[in-house]
Amino acid sequence: MDGMNSPALQQFIEQEKERAMLNEMVAKLTDACWDKCITSTPGAKFSSSESSCLSNCAQRYMDMSMIIMKRFQSMN
């Protein structure tokens, strides 16, 4: 049972948690920005306005996520 608490296992678990958090963030970002920016059925490419909107939306989402994360870290 000592293998259950090994540093390698703990590191693996932390990496998987981080990966899951990143996947969740990408899914939320995709949902929010898609609903905001894509107004019609997309063709082979996004229009320039859709592409610009998606880029701006994703950047704002990431900026706010970093602000929130830093705020929580400062509270601890």
Secondary structure, 3 states (H helix, E strand, C coil): CHHHHCHHHHHHHHHHHHHHHHHHHHHHHHHHHHHHHCCCCCCCCCCHHHHHHHHHHHHHHHHHHHHHHHHHHHHC
